[in-house]
Amino acid sequence: MSKKPFKLWKKPALKLETTTLWDYPSQHYGEKPQGSKEYTGATPSYVVWNLLERYTREGDIVLDPMCGSGTTLDVCNDLKRNGLGFDLAPFREDIVQADARHLPLKNQSVDFVFIDPPYSNHIQYSGHKNCIGELDARTPLYYEAMEKVIAEIYRVMKNRRYMALYVSDSFKKGKPFAPLGFELFQRMCNLFKPVDIICVTRHNRTMKRNHWHTAAVEGNYFLRGFNYLFIMKKEEPSADK
């Protein structure tokens, strides 16, 4: 009896999303990875791809001030954008060491910004004393730090260009719920004009573990099933007004 040939699982084809609900059940697209799947808290590269396709052009300068494993830089290379990656603890050589609150960039020098900040202190990113990922999102210190990051993004962005922030709310069993999405959106609106809010389905190893779901039922709480993707525009007041 002949055996059927084994077929490798194929990643779904990339497409430009047209609704405010994004679902792509893979961390990467194409034959090679963008960023590293081993990096804790890696950003799905299709999210960055969709944003750059919509809000940037070839040759644009794209900034990721919390670059992690370099996902944004790899997508920029695929789409012929000029990626700038900074991180407090650089994961690879093409990422420059810098604090997102104090970027070594000129005013109004970048065309687009993507940022995927820490969602409280669930994960240890660098252990660096100045890392925002060391701050509990249930305290004012986290939001004070993120306000500085948001202000720095506004400073380095060109007028009438776009930025996007990808974040999840924070829940830890036995601790108060921290609605990071609403809190950060409100703070961004102090500087930026809101363009849209996207809901991105979360696909990770935790969501596939049956015992996590059993514990959520028994403990009467919810696992984080989606991330917010806030799209904002910089619009400086006209000098004529």
N, CA, C and O of each residue as an XYZ file, in Angstrom:
964
protein
N       0.854     -1.196      0.000
C       0.000      0.000      0.000
C       0.887      1.242      0.000
O       1.752      1.402      0.862
N       0.666      2.100     -0.956
C       1.506      3.309     -1.060
C       1.099      4.338     -0.030
O      -0.077      4.485      0.302
N       2.093      5.045      0.465
C       1.833      6.086      1.445
C       1.729      7.443      0.755
O       2.449      7.731     -0.201
N       0.830      8.255      1.255
C       0.687      9.586      0.702
C       1.887     10.429      1.117
O       2.328     10.337      2.263
N       2.426     11.243      0.219
C       3.578     12.075      0.580
C       3.230     13.063      1.682
O       2.137     13.629      1.712
N       4.185     13.256      2.587
C       3.978     14.193      3.701
C       4.030     15.627      3.185
O       4.972     16.001      2.486
N       3.044     16.417      3.518
C       2.988     17.814      3.082
C       3.345     18.734      4.232
O       2.777     18.645      5.321
N       4.283     19.607      3.976
C       4.648     20.586      4.987
C       3.521     21.592      5.171
O       2.855     21.971      4.207
N       3.309     22.023      6.414
C       2.306     23.051      6.677
C       2.773     24.367      6.085
O       3.895     24.810      6.332
N       1.925     24.972      5.321
C       2.272     26.228      4.664
C       1.672     27.414      5.403
O       0.529     27.376      5.860
N       2.463     28.452      5.507
C       1.955     29.680      6.107
C       0.903     30.276      5.179
O       1.033     30.177      3.959
N      -0.133     30.892      5.736
C      -1.145     31.509      4.870
C      -0.547     32.642      4.058
O       0.426     33.269      4.477
N      -1.121     32.898      2.911
C      -0.617     33.970      2.047
C      -0.850     35.325      2.694
O      -1.864     35.538      3.359
N       0.089     36.237      2.498
C      -0.083     37.587      2.995
C      -1.154     38.308      2.185
O      -1.248     38.145      0.969
N      -1.950     39.099      2.875
C      -2.926     39.924      2.188
C      -3.121     41.206      2.975
O      -2.916     41.248      4.188
N      -3.516     42.239      2.269
C      -3.778     43.503      2.932
C      -5.101     43.399      3.675
O      -6.142     43.156      3.065
N      -5.066     43.580      4.974
C      -6.273     43.466      5.782
C      -7.233     44.620      5.465
O      -6.806     45.757      5.264
N      -8.530     44.312      5.423
C      -9.528     45.329      5.072
C     -10.579     45.544      6.162
O     -11.466     46.383      6.004
N     -10.488     44.794      7.267
C     -11.403     45.014      8.383
C     -10.574     45.347      9.626
O      -9.344     45.347      9.578
N     -11.245     45.626     10.718
C     -10.552     45.945     11.963
C     -10.331     44.711     12.836
O     -10.005     44.839     14.016
N     -10.507     43.510     12.260
C     -10.189     42.266     12.950
C      -9.148     41.523     12.123
O      -9.435     41.069     11.015
N      -7.936     41.401     12.666
C      -6.833     40.747     11.952
C      -6.549     39.396     12.597
O      -6.447     39.277     13.818
N      -6.425     38.384     11.746
C      -6.146     37.039     12.243
C      -5.199     36.344     11.270
O      -5.560     36.094     10.120
N      -4.003     36.034     11.724
C      -2.992     35.365     10.904
C      -2.294     34.363     11.809
O      -1.459     34.754     12.625
N      -2.615     33.083     11.687
C      -2.152     32.079     12.661
C      -0.704     31.642     12.507
O      -0.406     30.448     12.549
N       0.190     32.595     12.330
C       1.612     32.293     12.230
C       2.392     33.520     12.672
O       1.956     34.650     12.452
N       3.536     33.304     13.291
C       4.368     34.420     13.741
C       5.020     35.131     12.556
O       5.225     36.344     12.587
N       5.344     34.364     11.512
C       6.095     34.902     10.372
C       5.358     34.663      9.065
O       4.405     33.886      9.010
N       5.801     35.328      8.026
C       5.287     35.072      6.682
C       6.457     34.642      5.793
O       7.618     34.880      6.128
N       6.149     34.016      4.674
C       7.186     33.647      3.715
C       8.054     32.489      4.167
O       7.747     31.811      5.147
N       9.143     32.270      3.440
C      10.018     31.118      3.690
C      11.056     31.381      4.769
O      11.578     30.432      5.354
N      11.371     32.636      5.049
C      12.347     32.951      6.090
C      11.687     33.771      7.187
O      10.765     34.538      6.910
N      12.141     33.624      8.428
C      11.504     34.353      9.543
C      11.867     35.824      9.549
O      12.895     36.235      9.011
N      11.001     36.605     10.168
C      11.292     38.011     10.428
C      11.421     38.136     11.947
O      10.489     37.812     12.683
N      12.575     38.605     12.409
C      12.832     38.557     13.834
C      13.135     37.123     14.244
O      13.482     36.292     13.404
N      13.003     36.834     15.532
C      13.309     35.491     16.039
C      12.125     34.917     16.801
O      11.571     35.568     17.687
N      11.739     33.688     16.447
C      10.634     33.033     17.149
C      11.025     32.669     18.574
O      10.162     32.388     19.405
N      12.330     32.672     18.860
C      12.803     32.345     20.200
C      12.759     33.545     21.144
O      12.929     33.403     22.354
N      12.530     34.717     20.578
C      12.511     35.935     21.399
C      11.178     36.042     22.125
O      10.119     35.971     21.502
N      11.229     36.209     23.419
C      10.003     36.300     24.208
C       9.261     37.587     23.885
O       9.823     38.679     23.978
N       7.997     37.453     23.506
C       7.199     38.635     23.202
C       7.420     39.168     21.805
O       7.240     40.363     21.571
N       7.811     38.302     20.854
C       8.055     38.748     19.479
C       6.763     39.225     18.825
O       5.691     38.673     19.075
N       6.872     40.253     17.987
C       5.731     40.814     17.278
C       5.433     39.997     16.020
O       6.361     39.644     15.293
N       4.163     39.688     15.744
C       3.841     39.019     14.471
C       4.225     39.911     13.290
O       3.799     41.063     13.210
N       5.021     39.380     12.390
C       5.548     40.214     11.312
C       4.477     40.663     10.318
O       4.635     41.686      9.653
N       3.378     39.889     10.217
C       2.335     40.302      9.275
C       1.665     41.601      9.718
O       1.148     42.344      8.885
N       1.669     41.879     11.021
C       1.113     43.134     11.523
C       1.933     44.306     10.991
O       1.386     45.284     10.482
N       3.253     44.188     11.117
C       4.146     45.246     10.626
C       4.022     45.370      9.106
O       3.991     46.480      8.573
N       3.952     44.237      8.410
C       3.833     44.240      6.944
C       2.599     45.014      6.500
O       2.679     45.846      5.596
N       1.454     44.746      7.131
C       0.224     45.448      6.780
C       0.324     46.943      7.013
O      -0.142     47.740      6.198
N       0.926     47.317      8.117
C       1.065     48.738      8.430
C       1.958     49.456      7.414
O       1.631     50.546      6.945
N       3.086     48.830      7.084
C       4.008     49.470      6.152
C       3.432     49.548      4.746
O       3.694     50.506      4.019
N       2.651     48.546      4.358
C       2.010     48.581      3.046
C       1.010     49.738      2.947
O       0.870     50.357      1.892
N       0.327     50.021      4.038
C      -0.700     51.067      4.021
C      -0.146     52.475      4.248
O      -0.597     53.425      3.609
N       0.813     52.615      5.139
C       1.173     53.949      5.617
C       2.575     54.408      5.238
O       3.002     55.479      5.667
N       3.301     53.625      4.445
C       4.641     54.040      4.042
C       4.859     53.769      2.553
O       4.079     53.075      1.900
N       5.956     54.346      2.042
C       6.368     54.139      0.658
C       7.812     53.639      0.640
O       8.517     53.732      1.645
N       8.244     53.116     -0.492
C       9.633     52.687     -0.626
C      10.567     53.854     -0.303
O      10.354     54.978     -0.756
N      11.598     53.569      0.482
C      12.562     54.588      0.850
C      12.224     55.354      2.107
O      13.065     56.102      2.607
N      11.003     55.192      2.649
C      10.628     55.877      3.885
C      11.468     55.376      5.059
O      11.932     54.236      5.072
N      11.649     56.257      6.041
C      12.370     55.900      7.262
C      11.362     55.409      8.300
O      10.457     56.141      8.699
N      11.531     54.170      8.726
C      10.616     53.535      9.668
C      11.358     53.264     10.978
O      12.412     52.628     10.985
N      10.808     53.745     12.059
C      11.434     53.622     13.382
C      10.708     52.611     14.249
O       9.479     52.600     14.320
N      11.485     51.763     14.906
C      10.974     50.904     15.977
C      11.847     51.176     17.201
O      12.976     50.689     17.263
N      11.350     51.945     18.182
C      12.169     52.335     19.334
C      12.316     51.259     20.396
O      13.120     51.410     21.316
N      11.557     50.178     20.290
C      11.692     49.017     21.179
C      11.757     47.793     20.279
O      10.801     47.020     20.208
N      12.870     47.616     19.597
C      12.958     46.762     18.423
C      12.985     45.266     18.713
O      12.791     44.466     17.797
N      13.220     44.866     19.959
C      13.183     43.445     20.291
C      14.147     42.623     19.460
O      15.349     42.886     19.464
N      13.629     41.619     18.739
C      14.481     40.739     17.947
C      14.657     41.213     16.508
O      15.282     40.526     15.701
N      14.107     42.386     16.184
C      14.341     42.957     14.865
C      13.293     42.664     13.811
O      13.575     42.787     12.619
N      12.094     42.282     14.213
C      11.026     41.980     13.259
C      10.770     43.143     12.307
O      10.685     42.951     11.094
N      10.646     44.346     12.857
C      10.362     45.517     12.026
C      11.459     45.748     10.989
O      11.168     46.092      9.843
N      12.710     45.560     11.383
C      13.824     45.766     10.456
C      13.770     44.774      9.301
O      14.048     45.133      8.157
N      13.415     43.536      9.595
C      13.348     42.518      8.551
C      12.209     42.796      7.569
O      12.364     42.598      6.364
N      11.071     43.253      8.084
C       9.958     43.602      7.197
C      10.333     44.817      6.347
O       9.989     44.881      5.166
N      11.036     45.778      6.946
C      11.506     46.939      6.185
C      12.403     46.502      5.027
O      12.287     47.029      3.921
N      13.276     45.562      5.270
C      14.157     45.057      4.216
C      13.344     44.411      3.090
O      13.650     44.595      1.912
N      12.307     43.655      3.462
C      11.466     43.011      2.450
C      10.743     44.027      1.581
O      10.542     43.803      0.387
N      10.350     45.148      2.186
C       9.528     46.143      1.478
C      10.326     47.365      1.019
O       9.745     48.349      0.561
N      11.652     47.304      1.141
C      12.532     48.385      0.693
C      12.254     49.700      1.425
O      12.236     50.774      0.824
N      12.037     49.583      2.736
C      11.966     50.741      3.618
C      13.280     50.822      4.389
O      13.986     49.822      4.524
N      13.606     51.998      4.890
C      14.822     52.182      5.682
C      14.477     52.049      7.161
O      13.919     52.969      7.759
N      14.807     50.916      7.740
C      14.455     50.660      9.124
C      15.490     51.166     10.113
O      16.693     51.011      9.904
N      15.009     51.776     11.202
C      15.851     52.204     12.319
C      15.369     51.473     13.561
O      14.223     51.646     13.976
N      16.232     50.656     14.158
C      15.847     49.894     15.341
C      16.679     50.257     16.550
O      17.908     50.269     16.488
N      16.008     50.552     17.651
C      16.673     50.860     18.918
C      16.121     49.952     20.004
O      14.964     49.535     19.953
N      16.950     49.654     20.972
C      16.500     48.857     22.107
C      17.484     49.048     23.259
O      18.676     49.271     23.043
N      16.975     48.958     24.471
C      17.830     49.105     25.642
C      18.826     47.953     25.741
O      19.937     48.118     26.243
N      18.407     46.777     25.250
C      19.282     45.603     25.236
C      19.245     45.014     23.827
O      18.452     44.109     23.569
N      20.085     45.503     22.908
C      20.031     45.063     21.507
C      20.191     43.548     21.365
O      21.070     42.939     21.976
N      19.322     42.958     20.546
C      19.313     41.512     20.327
C      20.290     41.108     19.231
O      20.760     39.970     19.198
N      20.596     42.049     18.328
C      21.507     41.759     17.226
C      22.222     43.037     16.799
O      21.902     44.122     17.286
N      23.179     42.912     15.901
C      24.103     44.005     15.604
C      23.474     45.213     14.923
O      23.951     46.333     15.104
N      22.421     45.015     14.149
C      21.831     46.154     13.446
C      20.813     46.918     14.292
O      20.141     47.818     13.790
N      20.697     46.565     15.563
C      19.858     47.308     16.504
C      20.767     48.148     17.394
O      21.717     47.634     17.985
N      20.470     49.439     17.486
C      21.306     50.378     18.240
C      20.809     50.472     19.682
O      19.604     50.526     19.929
N      21.738     50.493     20.620
C      21.354     50.614     22.026
C      20.894     52.035     22.330
O      21.630     52.997     22.113
N      19.693     52.151     22.826
C      19.146     53.455     23.205
C      17.862     53.234     23.989
O      17.175     52.228     23.814
N      17.552     54.186     24.853
C      16.313     54.190     25.619
C      15.243     54.878     24.775
O      15.482     55.961     24.239
N      14.076     54.268     24.651
C      12.993     54.832     23.833
C      12.529     56.191     24.335
O      11.842     56.918     23.617
N      12.899     56.537     25.563
C      12.545     57.857     26.107
C      13.538     58.932     25.688
O      13.271     60.122     25.855
N      14.688     58.522     25.142
C      15.736     59.467     24.743
C      16.400     58.944     23.472
O      17.476     58.350     23.530
N      15.766     59.162     22.341
C      16.267     58.627     21.079
C      17.297     59.564     20.446
O      17.107     60.780     20.456
N      18.376     59.020     19.900
C      19.407     59.849     19.254
C      19.010     60.222     17.833
O      19.728     59.920     16.880
N      17.864     60.878     17.696
C      17.339     61.260     16.392
C      16.931     62.731     16.388
O      16.588     63.292     17.429
N      16.972     63.342     15.219
C      16.574     64.737     15.072
C      15.057     64.867     15.085
O      14.337     63.906     14.816
N      14.587     66.058     15.398
C      13.157     66.347     15.329
C      12.643     66.097     13.907
O      13.324     66.393     12.925
N      11.443     65.555     13.822
C      10.756     65.353     12.541
C      11.656     64.697     11.487
O      11.816     65.217     10.383
N      12.231     63.565     11.841
C      13.184     62.905     10.952
C      12.728     61.526     10.462
O      13.405     60.922      9.630
N      11.586     61.011     10.964
C      11.141     59.685     10.540
C       9.722     59.749      9.973
O       8.924     60.616     10.329
N       9.438     58.792      9.070
C       8.162     58.796      8.357
C       7.084     57.942      9.016
O       5.893     58.202      8.849
N       7.499     56.933      9.756
C       6.529     56.046     10.394
C       7.174     55.426     11.621
O       8.377     55.167     11.636
N       6.362     55.188     12.659
C       6.861     54.558     13.885
C       5.960     53.383     14.247
O       4.735     53.500     14.270
N       6.590     52.258     14.527
C       5.877     51.109     15.091
C       6.499     50.783     16.431
O       7.722     50.744     16.564
N       5.648     50.547     17.436
C       6.166     50.210     18.760
C       5.314     49.125     19.408
O       4.084     49.184     19.393
N       5.991     48.142     19.971
C       5.366     47.043     20.703
C       5.997     47.048     22.096
O       6.981     46.346     22.330
N       5.434     47.838     23.032
C       6.061     48.007     24.347
C       5.779     46.831     25.281
O       4.934     45.990     24.977
N       6.476     46.767     26.408
C       6.164     45.741     27.417
C       4.745     45.922     27.951
O       4.262     47.046     28.086
N       4.090     44.814     28.251
C       2.727     44.856     28.791
C       2.789     44.621     30.299
O       2.199     43.661     30.796
N       3.483     45.470     31.024
C       3.746     45.316     32.447
C       5.006     44.458     32.630
O       5.829     44.360     31.720
N       5.153     43.847     33.789
C       6.386     43.121     34.111
C       6.192     41.612     34.182
O       6.835     40.948     34.996
N       5.321     41.061     33.349
C       5.123     39.610     33.295
C       6.365     38.897     32.781
O       6.686     37.792     33.217
N       7.061     39.545     31.847
C       8.213     38.957     31.177
C       9.462     39.764     31.515
O       9.418     40.993     31.550
N      10.559     39.085     31.760
C      11.818     39.795     31.950
C      12.517     39.892     30.604
O      12.907     38.884     30.015
N      12.670     41.122     30.126
C      13.287     41.333     28.827
C      14.802     41.440     28.939
O      15.533     40.691     28.291
N      15.268     42.369     29.761
C      16.707     42.604     29.835
C      17.251     42.546     31.256
O      18.437     42.290     31.463
N      16.382     42.783     32.232
C      16.849     42.878     33.606
C      17.507     44.213     33.891
O      17.952     44.462     35.012
N      17.573     45.075     32.885
C      18.177     46.401     33.029
C      17.327     47.245     33.979
O      16.099     47.232     33.897
N      17.976     47.967     34.866
C      17.230     48.731     35.879
C      16.347     49.807     35.266
O      15.354     50.213     35.870
N      16.702     50.274     34.065
C      15.902     51.314     33.413
C      14.876     50.766     32.435
O      14.188     51.539     31.769
N      14.761     49.448     32.337
C      13.839     48.836     31.382
C      12.389     49.057     31.822
O      12.030     48.794     32.969
N      11.571     49.541     30.899
C      10.157     49.761     31.210
C       9.464     48.439     31.512
O       8.460     48.406     32.223
N      10.003     47.347     30.969
C       9.458     46.028     31.245
C       9.626     45.576     32.683
O       9.068     44.554     33.082
N      10.389     46.327     33.464
C      10.540     46.037     34.895
C       9.461     46.730     35.726
O       9.376     46.515     36.936
N       8.638     47.559     35.083
C       7.638     48.356     35.796
C       6.264     47.689     35.757
O       5.830     47.219     34.705
N       5.596     47.650     36.877
C       4.260     47.080     36.980
C       3.251     48.078     36.415
O       3.236     49.245     36.806
N       2.409     47.610     35.491
C       1.419     48.491     34.868
C       0.282     48.869     35.815
O      -0.619     49.616     35.435
N       0.320     48.366     37.021
C      -0.673     48.758     38.029
C      -0.175     49.927     38.873
O      -0.810     50.310     39.856
N       0.962     50.487     38.483
C       1.536     51.622     39.201
C       1.697     52.807     38.260
O       1.797     52.613     37.049
N       1.725     54.026     38.782
C       1.892     55.214     37.936
C       3.227     55.244     37.201
O       3.331     55.877     36.151
N       4.254     54.571     37.733
C       5.580     54.628     37.117
C       5.578     54.108     35.681
O       6.267     54.651     34.817
N       4.806     53.059     35.431
C       4.742     52.507     34.071
C       4.195     53.549     33.105
O       4.754     53.751     32.027
N       3.111     54.209     33.483
C       2.468     55.172     32.575
C       3.290     56.446     32.438
O       3.287     57.077     31.381
N       3.986     56.823     33.491
C       4.878     57.986     33.391
C       5.989     57.699     32.375
O       6.356     58.566     31.582
N       6.514     56.480     32.409
C       7.563     56.098     31.467
C       7.026     56.071     30.044
O       7.682     56.563     29.125
N       5.846     55.503     29.853
C       5.276     55.403     28.515
C       4.866     56.777     27.968
O       4.908     56.989     26.756
N       4.478     57.694     28.825
C       4.182     59.053     28.367
C       5.429     59.700     27.764
O       5.340     60.437     26.782
N       6.583     59.419     28.353
C       7.840     59.950     27.813
C       8.159     59.315     26.465
O       8.648     59.989     25.559
N       7.884     58.031     26.333
C       8.108     57.342     25.062
C       7.200     57.925     23.984
O       7.648     58.190     22.869
N       5.940     58.121     24.309
C       4.980     58.676     23.349
C       5.384     60.083     22.923
O       5.294     60.427     21.745
N       5.826     60.890     23.872
C       6.271     62.245     23.552
C       7.507     62.232     22.656
O       7.649     63.080     21.775
N       8.396     61.273     22.880
C       9.606     61.163     22.062
C       9.251     60.721     20.642
O       9.850     61.195     19.677
N       8.299     59.834     20.514
C       7.833     59.427     19.187
C       7.271     60.638     18.440
O       7.565     60.843     17.263
N       6.472     61.423     19.127
C       5.893     62.633     18.510
C       6.999     63.578     18.042
O       6.904     64.164     16.963
N       8.028     63.721     18.839
C       9.121     64.644     18.509
C       9.841     64.236     17.227
O      10.127     65.086     16.385
N      10.134     62.963     17.070
C      10.964     62.532     15.938
C      10.154     62.293     14.660
O      10.735     62.155     13.583
N       8.834     62.242     14.764
C       8.009     61.996     13.587
C       7.820     63.250     12.752
O       7.707     64.356     13.279
N       7.787     63.058     11.449
C       7.423     64.142     10.543
C       5.934     64.438     10.689
O       5.146     63.566     11.055
N       5.566     65.672     10.398
C       4.159     66.042     10.477
C       3.341     65.315      9.409
O       3.823     65.047      8.308
N       2.104     65.005      9.759
C       1.148     64.359      8.875
C       1.556     62.920      8.496
O       1.150     62.398      7.458
N       2.351     62.312      9.347
C       2.710     60.907      9.147
C       2.105     60.071     10.276
O       1.509     60.614     11.206
N       2.261     58.752     10.190
C       1.519     57.836     11.047
C       2.430     57.028     11.967
O       3.619     56.846     11.707
N       1.819     56.551     13.057
C       2.492     55.628     13.963
C       1.480     54.592     14.422
O       0.272     54.798     14.308
N       1.981     53.471     14.944
C       1.100     52.426     15.452
C       1.697     51.825     16.710
O       2.905     51.605     16.797
N       0.843     51.564     17.678
C       1.248     50.949     18.939
C       0.464     49.657     19.117
O      -0.763     49.638     19.010
N       1.193     48.573     19.392
C       0.625     47.233     19.519
C       0.738     46.815     20.979
O       1.843     46.761     21.519
N      -0.385     46.518     21.626
C      -0.339     46.261     23.064
C      -1.499     45.381     23.496
O      -2.526     45.306     22.822
N      -1.321     44.718     24.628
C      -2.382     43.919     25.231
C      -2.638     44.424     26.644
O      -1.745     44.970     27.292
N      -3.859     44.238     27.112
C      -4.141     44.531     28.514
C      -3.342     43.568     29.389
O      -2.853     42.543     28.913
N      -3.216     43.904     30.661
C      -2.402     43.103     31.572
C      -3.267     42.474     32.662
O      -4.010     43.157     33.367
N      -3.147     41.160     32.777
C      -3.852     40.452     33.843
C      -2.902     39.466     34.491
O      -2.200     38.720     33.809
N      -2.885     39.469     35.793
C      -2.109     38.498     36.561
C      -3.024     37.972     37.674
O      -3.638     38.749     38.405
N      -3.103     36.654     37.787
C      -4.013     36.052     38.757
C      -3.746     36.586     40.159
O      -2.612     36.603     40.636
N      -4.824     37.020     40.801
C      -4.711     37.548     42.149
C      -4.373     39.026     42.205
O      -4.261     39.595     43.291
N      -4.204     39.671     41.018
C      -3.865     41.088     40.951
C      -4.982     41.853     40.244
O      -5.752     41.251     39.496
N      -5.091     43.165     40.462
C      -6.108     43.951     39.759
C      -5.877     43.933     38.249
O      -4.739     43.828     37.790
N      -6.942     44.035     37.496
C      -6.867     44.100     36.040
C      -6.298     45.455     35.620
O      -6.668     46.488     36.178
N      -5.395     45.448     34.634
C      -4.781     46.691     34.155
C      -5.134     46.907     32.682
O      -4.568     46.246     31.811
N      -6.058     47.819     32.394
C      -6.487     48.057     31.007
C      -5.479     48.917     30.244
O      -5.735     50.092     29.982
N      -4.342     48.334     29.891
C      -3.282     49.089     29.219
C      -3.763     49.748     27.930
O      -3.394     50.881     27.620
N      -4.596     49.016     27.184
C      -5.063     49.562     25.913
C      -5.739     50.907     26.080
O      -5.370     51.875     25.415
N      -6.721     50.977     26.958
C      -7.448     52.231     27.172
C      -6.539     53.316     27.745
O      -6.610     54.478     27.347
N      -5.688     52.917     28.680
C      -4.809     53.887     29.325
C      -3.828     54.512     28.322
O      -3.657     55.731     28.303
N      -3.188     53.687     27.496
C      -2.210     54.212     26.538
C      -2.885     54.961     25.396
O      -2.352     55.956     24.904
N      -4.054     54.489     24.972
C      -4.783     55.193     23.916
C      -5.131     56.613     24.359
O      -4.966     57.563     23.594
N      -5.607     56.753     25.577
C      -5.962     58.070     26.114
C      -4.753     58.999     26.128
O      -4.871     60.180     25.801
N      -3.605     58.473     26.502
C      -2.393     59.292     26.557
C      -1.901     59.670     25.158
O      -1.426     60.787     24.951
N      -2.010     58.757     24.207
C      -1.606     59.090     22.846
C      -2.495     60.166     22.232
O      -2.037     60.986     21.435
N      -3.770     60.152     22.612
C      -4.701     61.148     22.070
C      -4.373     62.566     22.533
O      -4.864     63.529     21.944
N      -3.564     62.713     23.561
C      -3.136     64.044     23.999
C      -2.201     64.689     22.978
O      -2.052     65.910     22.957
N      -1.564     63.864     22.124
C      -0.625     64.381     21.129
C      -1.035     64.049     19.695
O      -0.823     64.845     18.780
N      -1.617     62.881     19.510
C      -1.903     62.396     18.165
C      -3.405     62.382     17.870
O      -4.243     62.388     18.772
N      -3.704     62.365     16.591
C      -5.084     62.188     16.147
C      -5.338     60.703     15.929
O      -4.598     60.063     15.181
N      -6.371     60.131     16.566
C      -6.654     58.705     16.360
C      -7.160     58.442     14.947
O      -8.006     59.174     14.432
N      -6.634     57.389     14.329
C      -7.034     57.008     12.977
C      -7.927     55.773     13.009
O      -8.972     55.738     12.359
N      -7.509     54.751     13.775
C      -8.333     53.558     13.892
C      -7.808     52.669     15.003
O      -6.684     52.830     15.477
N      -8.658     51.716     15.412
C      -8.302     50.720     16.427
C      -8.534     49.345     15.823
O      -9.647     49.017     15.413
N      -7.472     48.540     15.769
C      -7.538     47.189     15.213
C      -7.474     46.178     16.347
O      -6.754     46.372     17.327
N      -8.233     45.099     16.207
C      -8.173     43.972     17.140
C      -7.413     42.841     16.449
O      -7.853     42.348     15.410
N      -6.281     42.425     17.013
C      -5.448     41.375     16.418
C      -5.542     40.115     17.281
O      -5.175     40.126     18.456
N      -6.035     39.038     16.684
C      -6.156     37.781     17.420
C      -4.790     37.286     17.876
O      -3.831     37.298     17.104
N      -4.704     36.857     19.115
C      -3.432     36.358     19.660
C      -3.301     34.857     19.401
O      -4.201     34.079     19.716
N      -2.180     34.472     18.828
C      -1.852     33.057     18.638
C      -0.501     32.807     19.298
O       0.519     33.309     18.827
N      -0.485     32.048     20.366
C       0.784     31.701     21.006
C       0.662     30.340     21.687
O      -0.412     29.741     21.742
N       1.786     29.879     22.198
C       1.810     28.542     22.793
C       0.886     28.434     23.999
O       0.259     27.398     24.219
N       0.806     29.503     24.774
C      -0.048     29.497     25.959
C      -1.503     29.248     25.592
O      -2.200     28.496     26.273
N      -1.963     29.882     24.512
C      -3.362     29.756     24.123
C      -3.713     28.339     23.669
O      -4.890     27.988     23.588
N      -2.697     27.524     23.372
C      -2.939     26.160     22.900
C      -2.849     25.120     24.019
O      -3.059     23.931     23.783
N      -2.539     25.566     25.222
C      -2.389     24.629     26.335
C      -3.728     24.432     27.037
O      -4.303     25.378     27.575
N      -4.214     23.206     27.027
C      -5.537     22.926     27.602
C      -5.606     23.275     29.083
O      -6.631     23.759     29.563
N      -4.508     23.028     29.811
C      -4.568     23.271     31.260
C      -4.693     24.762     31.578
O      -5.205     25.126     32.636
N      -4.230     25.626     30.669
C      -4.409     27.067     30.876
C      -5.901     27.421     30.773
O      -6.411     28.226     31.553
N      -6.579     26.820     29.820
C      -8.012     27.082     29.646
C      -8.812     26.499     30.801
O      -9.778     27.107     31.263
N      -8.411     25.324     31.264
C      -9.079     24.720     32.417
C      -8.929     25.608     33.644
O      -9.885     25.819     34.390
N      -7.726     26.123     33.844
C      -7.473     27.001     34.987
C      -8.280     28.298     34.874
O      -8.736     28.828     35.887
N      -8.459     28.814     33.656
C      -9.224     30.043     33.462
C     -10.693     29.851     33.818
O     -11.340     30.756     34.344
N     -11.211     28.662     33.523
C     -12.608     28.359     33.877
C     -12.735     28.196     35.390
O     -13.635     28.759     36.013
N     -11.830     27.424     35.965
C     -11.889     27.179     37.410
C     -11.647     28.447     38.213
O     -12.243     28.641     39.272
N     -10.770     29.313     37.706
C     -10.456     30.548     38.417
C     -11.348     31.713     38.057
O     -11.225     32.794     38.632
N     -12.267     31.498     37.090
C     -13.224     32.516     36.666
C     -12.513     33.792     36.167
O     -12.833     34.904     36.586
N     -11.544     33.595     35.262
C     -10.885     34.741     34.630
C     -10.683     34.423     33.152
O     -10.931     33.298     32.719
N     -10.239     35.401     32.386
C     -10.070     35.238     30.947
C      -8.600     35.326     30.554
O      -7.844     36.127     31.104
N      -8.207     34.493     29.596
C      -6.890     34.617     28.988
C      -6.949     35.743     27.964
O      -8.006     36.016     27.395
N      -5.817     36.394     27.732
C      -5.781     37.500     26.767
C      -5.915     36.945     25.355
O      -5.004     36.273     24.873
N      -7.022     37.210     24.689
C      -7.298     36.643     23.372
C      -6.987     37.569     22.205
O      -7.050     37.152     21.048
N      -6.649     38.837     22.502
C      -6.367     39.764     21.412
C      -5.430     40.873     21.875
O      -5.282     41.139     23.068
N      -4.812     41.500     20.903
C      -4.012     42.703     21.133
C      -4.692     43.891     20.468
O      -5.352     43.748     19.439
N      -4.523     45.054     21.062
C      -4.934     46.290     20.400
C      -3.841     46.709     19.425
O      -2.654     46.510     19.682
N      -4.250     47.284     18.319
C      -3.329     47.951     17.416
C      -3.894     49.338     17.171
O      -4.851     49.510     16.416
N      -3.287     50.329     17.822
C      -3.752     51.704     17.711
C      -2.987     52.412     16.597
O      -1.756     52.439     16.609
N      -3.697     52.974     15.652
C      -3.085     53.717     14.553
C      -3.373     55.199     14.770
O      -4.528     55.600     14.909
N      -2.320     56.004     14.799
C      -2.429     57.419     15.132
C      -1.722     58.265     14.067
O      -0.845     57.778     13.353
N      -2.115     59.523     13.974
C      -1.509     60.449     13.018
C      -1.038     61.708     13.730
O      -1.725     62.236     14.604
N       0.135     62.179     13.345
C       0.651     63.429     13.886
C       0.130     64.583     13.038
O       0.343     64.613     11.826
N      -0.544     65.519     13.665
C      -1.032     66.707     12.972
C      -0.718     67.929     13.823
O      -1.459     68.265     14.747
N       0.366     68.576     13.507
C       0.732     69.781     14.243
C      -0.227     70.919     13.894
O      -0.678     71.021     12.753
N      -0.539     71.768     14.864
C      -1.411     72.912     14.587
C      -0.807     73.795     13.509
O       0.403     74.018     13.481
N      -1.655     74.293     12.624
C      -1.195     75.178     11.555
C      -0.733     76.503     12.123
O      -1.321     77.023     13.071
N       0.318     77.044     11.542
C       0.846     78.346     11.995
C      -0.115     79.479     11.694
O       0.000     80.562     12.268
N      -1.077     79.234     10.786
C      -2.038     80.281     10.397
C      -3.138     80.453     11.411
O      -3.831     81.471     11.421
N      -3.306     79.437     12.286
C      -4.407     79.510     13.268
C      -3.987     80.249     14.514
O      -4.785     80.403     15.439
